[in-house]
Amino acid sequence: MEKAKIGAYQFFVLLLLFELGSAVLVPIAIGANRDAWIAILISTVGGVLLFFVYYRLYKFYPQLTPTEYMEKLLGKFFGKILAFAYILFFVYISARVLRDFGEMLLSFAYVDTPLFIVNTLFILVIIYALQKGIEVIARTGELFFNLLYLLAVIGFILIISSGLIDLNQLKPYLEQGWTTVFNVVVTETLYVPFGEAFVLSVILPYIKDTKKIKYAGIAGIVLSGINLSLVMAINISVLGIDLATRSQFPLLTTVQSIQIAEFLERLDVFFMVSMVIGIFFKASIYFYAAVSGTTILFKFKEPSKLVYPIGLVILFMSITIANSYSEHLKEGLDLTTRFLHPFFLVLAPVFLLAIAYVKNRKRKKK
């Protein structure tokens, strides 16, 4: 879609920021109760395996984006249908991430502000970033990556210093057995956030250090899995499983609990800044994938002209997607995680890889 070059480290940063994104915001894997952190760690292993699937597809077609190699593998007709379905999927998920952002800000600080205003301002920032190109987004990611981890370390130190952590809240381990943990893994956390790494396939052709892509991808997924597992363990050990389950934003509740020497409190700004950074990159990359796919599929010569109309679609979809945040979450679990994610993030890529292997063998025999 553009002539851009990004480094392997920048890819690692984008992947990590993307994986954390809104996953830190919501109580992922909470269906495993106290063992949510274990479910996340197991899902990390599955995420690495899925990344190998995406990476192998890239190795077969290193110069092509998913939209292009889908046509080569499935033929023009079926390839275009699947590519168009992926574009709709990217737009839909970008709208869901934008809705997560709006709901977080409304509950945190802007209680009386309409959701439309908050989401509009945020989507305008994303549109501006996308018009600058993926190279600028990657460089911005490098800057915010350091800030994000600085805030994370400070927040972790403050939580420990405040004496809020009670590790007994994590016991008993495996109270409901391995069955519950693996059920959460295969129905939820394998896809969100680890399987979502497929969307970064659109930027793989832009990476200069092709030999380092595999290691950068594995490092990004493993580190994000460790971070998410640690965050979930802290949430449960501070809030207890009952409050962590009921809370819409457990990490926000945890941060609000920090109180040191009766003067250092209300550190919600740490949470808000971290969330804005993560959600910005997650929504931006999904948005970029939708624009990239549309540009290639319909052969647009000026991708920048697509940014505003697709941005409007994402904005209005984020508002109309659900009547309330609880309905939004329920739709995510009942529709997105059960049907859309398994197909678009696991079944379709594995099927495409199988076809690629068959075609590659035939080519070698010839």
Secondary structure, DSSP 8 states (H G I E B T S, - for coil): -----B-HHHHHHHHHHHHHTTTTTTTTTGGGGGGHHHHHHHHHHHHHHHHHHHHHHHHHSTT--HHHHHHHHHHHHHHHHHHHHHHHHHHHHHHHHHHHHHHHHHHHT-TTS-HHHHHHHHHHHHHHHHHH-HHHHHHHHHHHHHHHHHHHHHHHHHHHHTT---GGGG-STTTTHHHHHHHHIIIIIIIIIIGGGGGGGGGGGGBS-GGGHHHHHHHHHHHHHHHHHHHHHHHHHHH-HHHHHH-SSHHHHHHHT-EETTTEE--HHHHHHHHHHHHHHHHHHHHHHHHHHHHHHTT-S-THHHHHHHHHHHHHHHHHS-SSHHHHHHHIIIIIIIIIHIIIIIIHHHHHHHHHHHHHHHHHH-
